[in-house]
Amino acid sequence: MESLFSEIEFDNREANDLSVVNHSPKFYADVLERWINGDVVKPEELQVLVNVLILNPKYQLPDQKVPELIDLIRDALIQPFLQDSGNLLKGLYLYSLFYLLLKYGIKHEALSVLRELDISLMRYHIPGKSILPQPNDPSPFTFNIYTEEQKSQDKSDQVKDAYSEIILRILEEKELISLEPDFNLNKLPLPVSTLSAQECFEMRANALYYYENKEYFKALNIYSLMLITRFEIPGTLTHIARVEFCLGQIDRAEKYIELAWRHREEAPSYVIARILWFKLSFSVLKSLNEEIPEILARLKAILQNQEAFMNWTMEPVLKELKPLLKKNDHNFLSTLADAISFRENFEQLDNYPEWKNTKPIPFRKK
């Protein structure tokens, strides 16, 4: 957990003066530390505390304080200042509540928060504008804290950054796929984006450049923004899984592939082939031998479609896989990745009995 206490400066500990500029002497705000340590915190300080945490979602609390924060957010959501339909903070409060409920398994209430969130986001929709950072913003994925030196930062920028950060945390949360048996990202309310398809194509090209140059965090930031804007969801999820794999986040990569599979009705054939390749890899890694024949059969069926082949840069992933697999398994997955990339490599798969002896199962997206 990153420390928030030493990064936020207030002018003094009186609630009315917490944000006043140019007062001295300055004190580091200790309200969060006192609250976490179980000391007495005034009601007006609690209001400041919740707002600070809502605007800075990258800071994680100790587990024992989460139930109290959930209650504080619930209480704040019925306060008058959040009833204004134009108050952008309400969406942040709802996203934060949804994230905490999701993370700690309170699924029924989490689903009800989604319905309220959907209504709030519709109220924010202004043609030509977005509450999300845009790729031409100076630092769309730099999440800043208001320190004394950052007082000049536009408050709306911090709100945009907070929206991006909390949504990314939700997307990363493993419990998302267990919220409902068929839950996918079409059921997650997301802010309207102003990005055009052409801008997203350019972003994807930039992300691929960073991926191929092993600048994985830069690639992940771009792919994540594409996902928030709902650009080609199944394909983007597969791109993110590839990067997460290279970062050693195999469990997270598997979750993104499961999400991508739940979006298979929207996916072109080549993306379905890639999703199935990952599903096969995870089954091999986990020695789930009973799952492998069906995945192979589906892959063999989808690869009968000319449109299932598309150049796919998988060397970094295969390098990560190599020490985790038996030599024959790694060779087979490498050959399969080559075949998915280029149809002329397809016949090489018959060198592997597990492929040659598999009969294709007619593939249905539903």
C-alpha positions as a printed Julia matrix, in Angstrom:
366×3 Matrix{Float64}:
   0.0     0.0     0.0
   1.37    3.4    -0.93
   1.53    5.97    1.83
  -0.88    8.83    1.44
  -0.06   10.58    4.69
   3.2    12.19    3.62
   1.93   13.34    0.23
  -1.04   15.51    1.18
  -0.49   18.9     2.76
  -3.19   20.89    4.49
  -2.75   24.29    6.09
  -3.88   23.19    9.53
  -6.1    20.65   11.2
  -9.2    22.82   11.44
 -11.75   21.5     8.95
 -12.73   24.96    7.75
  -9.16   25.73    6.71
  -8.08   22.39    5.31
  -7.81   23.67    1.73
  -6.85   27.3     2.3
  -3.74   28.37    0.4
  -0.75   30.32    1.78
  -1.36   29.76    5.47
   1.53   28.93    7.72
   2.79   26.97    9.46
   1.88   23.96    7.3
   1.09   20.55    8.7
   0.93   17.19    7.01
  -2.66   16.08    7.32
  -2.87   13.22    9.78
  -6.61   12.62    9.6
  -6.18    9.45    7.53
  -3.5     8.06    9.79
  -5.5     8.82   12.93
  -8.6     7.2    11.4
  -6.71    4.09   10.3
  -5.14    3.8    13.75
  -8.58    3.91   15.37
  -8.26    7.35   16.95
 -11.19    9.73   17.29
 -11.92   11.66   14.08
 -14.41   14.52   13.95
 -17.43   14.24   11.6
 -16.2    17.13    9.46
 -12.8    15.44    9.19
 -14.49   12.23    8.06
 -16.1    14.13    5.19
 -12.68   15.36    4.1
 -11.22   11.87    4.51
 -13.83   10.21    2.27
 -13.44   12.84   -0.42
  -9.65   12.46   -0.4
  -9.94    8.68   -0.81
 -12.58    8.96   -3.54
 -10.37   11.32   -5.56
  -7.29    9.15   -5.04
  -8.43    5.55   -5.59
  -4.94    4.14   -6.11
  -4.37    4.23   -2.34
  -5.57    1.02   -0.74
  -6.8     0.81    2.84
  -6.1    -1.95    5.34
  -8.83   -4.57    5.08
 -10.15   -3.85    8.57
 -11.08   -0.28    7.57
 -12.97   -1.19    4.39
 -16.38   -1.92    6.04
 -16.26    1.51    7.7
 -15.36    3.2     4.41
 -18.25    1.39    2.69
 -20.61    2.79    5.34
 -19.14    6.28    4.97
 -19.68    6.19    1.2
 -23.24    4.91    1.63
 -23.93    7.8     4.03
 -22.34   10.35    1.67
 -24.5     9.19   -1.25
 -27.66   10.36    0.5
 -26.22   13.75    1.43
 -27.56   16.84   -0.41
 -24.26   17.74   -2.05
 -24.38   14.54   -4.13
 -27.99   14.91   -5.24
 -27.17   17.47   -7.93
 -27.42   15.6   -11.23
 -24.47   17.59  -12.57
 -22.13   16.74   -9.7
 -19.45   14.55  -11.28
 -18.35   13.28   -7.88
 -21.48   11.15   -7.5
 -20.31    8.79  -10.23
 -16.95    8.48   -8.47
 -18.64    7.67   -5.18
 -20.76    5.01   -6.9
 -17.8     3.46   -8.73
 -15.82    3.41   -5.47
 -18.69    1.77   -3.61
 -19.15   -0.79   -6.39
 -15.42   -1.6    -6.35
 -15.34   -2.17   -2.6
 -18.54   -4.24   -2.62
 -17.18   -6.3    -5.51
 -13.78   -6.82   -3.91
 -15.29   -7.99   -0.64
 -17.97  -10.21   -2.12
 -21.14   -8.19   -1.43
 -22.53   -9.05   -4.85
 -26.24   -8.28   -4.47
 -25.64   -4.69   -3.4
 -22.9    -4.31   -6.02
 -25.4    -5.12   -8.77
 -27.87   -2.56   -7.41
 -25.12    0.08   -7.4
 -24.52   -0.64  -11.1
 -28.11    0.29  -11.88
 -27.79    3.61  -10.04
 -24.43    4.23  -11.7
 -25.95    3.76  -15.14
 -28.48    6.5   -14.41
 -25.8     8.87  -13.1
 -23.56    8.41  -16.14
 -26.44    9.14  -18.51
 -26.92   12.48  -16.76
 -23.27   13.39  -17.37
 -23.47   12.87  -21.13
 -22.69   16.1   -22.95
 -22.17   15.75  -26.73
 -18.53   16.2   -27.68
 -17.25   15.98  -24.1
 -16.08   13.17  -21.85
 -15.32   12.82  -18.16
 -12.46   10.49  -19.13
  -8.9    11.54  -19.97
  -8.25   11.68  -23.71
  -5.05   10.45  -25.41
  -4.0    14.0   -26.21
  -4.19   15.03  -22.56
  -0.7    15.68  -21.14
  -0.71   12.67  -18.81
  -3.95   10.74  -19.19
  -2.78    7.99  -16.87
  -0.77    9.99  -14.34
  -2.81   10.03  -11.16
  -1.81   13.02   -9.07
  -2.41   13.94   -5.46
  -3.1    17.56   -4.57
   0.06   18.67   -2.82
   0.94   22.28   -2.21
   2.95   22.32   -5.44
   0.0    20.96   -7.42
  -2.63   23.47   -6.33
  -2.69   24.9    -9.82
  -3.82   21.6   -11.37
  -7.31   21.85  -12.87
  -9.71   20.11  -10.49
 -11.52   18.58  -13.47
  -8.28   16.83  -14.46
  -8.09   15.17  -11.07
 -11.68   14.03  -11.37
 -10.97   12.57  -14.83
  -7.89   10.79  -13.5
  -9.87    9.41  -10.58
 -12.54    8.04  -12.94
  -9.9     6.27  -15.03
  -8.13    4.85  -12.0
 -11.22    3.47  -10.24
 -12.56    1.96  -13.48
  -9.21    0.28  -14.11
  -9.25   -1.12  -10.58
 -12.71   -2.55  -11.24
 -11.57   -4.11  -14.51
  -8.56   -5.67  -12.77
 -10.63   -7.15   -9.97
 -10.85  -10.93  -10.24
 -14.31  -10.97   -8.64
 -15.76   -9.14  -11.65
 -16.24  -12.36  -13.63
 -18.05  -14.02  -10.72
 -20.54  -11.19  -10.21
 -22.99  -13.12  -12.39
 -22.45  -16.36  -14.37
 -22.53  -14.54  -17.71
 -21.35  -11.09  -16.58
 -19.43   -9.17  -19.24
 -18.39   -5.59  -19.83
 -21.61   -4.74  -21.65
 -23.23   -4.88  -18.22
 -20.73   -2.48  -16.65
 -21.8     1.16  -17.04
 -18.91    3.19  -18.44
 -18.61    6.91  -19.22
 -19.17    8.05  -22.78
 -15.94    8.52  -24.73
 -15.33   11.05  -27.48
 -12.61    8.98  -29.15
 -13.18    8.21  -32.81
 -12.55    4.8   -34.33
  -9.53    6.24  -36.19
  -8.05    7.52  -32.93
  -8.49    4.09  -31.39
  -6.79    2.42  -34.38
  -3.84    4.79  -33.92
  -3.76    4.07  -30.19
  -3.73    0.34  -30.87
  -0.77    0.76  -33.23
   1.08    2.74  -30.55
   0.32    0.11  -27.93
   1.63   -2.63  -30.22
   4.84   -0.62  -30.71
   5.35   -0.42  -26.94
   4.55   -4.12  -26.51
   7.04   -5.17  -29.16
   9.66   -2.96  -27.5
   8.93   -4.49  -24.08
   7.54   -1.25  -22.68
   4.69   -3.21  -21.22
   3.26   -0.64  -18.81
   2.98    1.95  -21.58
   1.22   -0.61  -23.77
  -1.09   -1.57  -20.92
  -2.07    2.05  -20.25
  -3.14    2.54  -23.86
  -4.98   -0.75  -24.13
  -6.78    0.04  -20.86
  -8.03    3.38  -22.19
  -9.22    1.57  -25.33
 -11.1    -0.9   -23.15
 -12.77    1.84  -21.12
 -13.96    3.36  -24.41
 -15.36   -0.07  -25.41
 -13.21   -0.27  -28.52
 -13.37   -3.8   -29.98
 -13.81   -5.29  -26.51
 -12.88   -8.96  -27.15
  -9.78   -8.06  -29.17
  -8.66   -5.41  -26.69
  -9.11   -7.83  -23.78
  -6.9   -10.3   -25.62
  -4.24   -7.62  -26.14
  -4.34   -6.79  -22.42
  -4.05  -10.47  -21.5
  -0.94  -10.72  -23.67
   0.69   -7.79  -21.87
  -0.35   -9.01  -18.41
   1.21  -12.38  -19.23
   4.49  -10.66  -20.06
   4.31   -8.81  -16.74
   4.02  -12.11  -14.91
   0.35  -11.52  -14.04
  -0.88  -14.89  -15.33
  -3.99  -15.05  -13.13
  -5.02  -11.59  -14.26
  -4.37  -12.51  -17.89
  -6.62  -15.56  -17.48
  -9.41  -13.37  -16.08
  -9.21  -11.06  -19.1
  -9.39  -14.06  -21.43
 -12.48  -15.32  -19.61
 -14.04  -11.89  -20.12
 -13.04  -11.97  -23.78
 -14.69  -15.38  -24.16
 -17.92  -13.93  -22.76
 -17.75  -11.37  -25.59
 -17.14  -13.98  -28.31
 -20.41  -13.12  -30.07
 -18.84   -9.73  -30.93
 -15.46  -11.18  -31.95
 -14.15  -11.81  -35.47
 -12.8   -15.28  -36.21
  -9.14  -14.38  -35.71
  -9.86  -13.01  -32.22
 -11.75  -16.19  -31.29
  -8.71  -18.21  -32.41
  -6.51  -16.1   -30.14
  -8.87  -16.46  -27.19
  -8.91  -20.24  -27.66
  -5.09  -20.29  -27.86
  -4.92  -18.61  -24.47
  -7.57  -20.9   -23.01
  -5.54  -23.86  -24.22
  -2.36  -22.41  -22.71
  -4.0   -21.92  -19.31
  -5.38  -25.48  -19.4
  -1.94  -26.86  -20.2
  -0.34  -24.76  -17.46
  -2.84  -26.04  -14.91
  -2.76  -29.63  -16.22
  -6.52  -29.47  -16.85
  -6.27  -32.31  -19.31
 -10.02  -32.89  -19.45
 -10.53  -29.4   -20.97
  -7.87  -29.66  -23.67
  -9.65  -31.91  -26.24
 -12.7   -29.62  -26.52
 -10.55  -26.49  -26.89
  -8.47  -28.17  -29.59
 -11.62  -29.27  -31.4
 -13.0   -25.73  -31.36
  -9.68  -24.32  -32.54
  -9.51  -26.81  -35.37
 -13.0   -25.78  -36.44
 -12.4   -22.03  -36.32
  -9.11  -22.36  -38.22
 -11.0   -23.79  -41.18
 -12.15  -20.22  -41.71
  -9.79  -18.13  -43.86
 -10.58  -15.07  -41.72
  -9.21  -16.77  -38.6
  -5.62  -16.03  -39.57
  -3.95  -12.76  -38.65
  -0.37  -11.78  -37.86
   0.1   -12.15  -34.1
   3.25  -11.18  -32.21
   3.53  -13.8   -29.47
   7.27  -14.27  -28.98
   7.32  -12.4   -25.63
   4.49  -14.55  -24.26
   6.08  -17.75  -25.5
   9.33  -16.73  -23.84
   7.49  -16.34  -20.53
   5.83  -19.72  -21.03
   8.99  -21.66  -21.84
  10.25  -22.3   -18.28
   6.73  -23.18  -17.14
   5.99  -25.95  -19.66
   7.31  -29.26  -20.88
   9.31  -28.92  -24.08
   6.73  -30.66  -26.28
   3.88  -28.56  -24.89
   5.82  -25.37  -25.51
   6.73  -26.44  -29.03
   3.1   -27.24  -29.81
   1.82  -23.89  -28.5
   4.55  -22.1   -30.47
   3.6   -23.92  -33.66
  -0.06  -23.19  -33.03
   0.65  -19.47  -32.53
   2.61  -19.46  -35.81
  -0.28  -21.17  -37.57
  -2.79  -18.62  -36.23
  -0.51  -15.88  -37.54
   0.11  -17.32  -41.01
  -2.07  -19.87  -42.78
   0.93  -21.32  -44.62
   2.16  -22.67  -41.24
  -1.08  -24.52  -40.61
   0.03  -27.91  -41.99
   2.9   -28.05  -39.48
   0.34  -28.74  -36.78
  -0.19  -32.24  -38.16
   3.24  -33.12  -36.74
   1.55  -33.25  -33.34
  -0.71  -36.26  -32.74
  -2.89  -34.33  -30.3
  -3.81  -32.02  -33.17
  -3.85  -34.48  -36.06
  -6.17  -36.87  -34.22
  -8.61  -34.18  -33.13
 -11.91  -33.89  -34.97
 -13.26  -30.33  -35.25
 -16.42  -29.42  -33.38
 -18.65  -27.0   -35.33
 -18.1   -23.69  -33.63
 -20.98  -21.58  -32.37
 -20.37  -18.19  -30.86
 -23.28  -18.43  -28.44
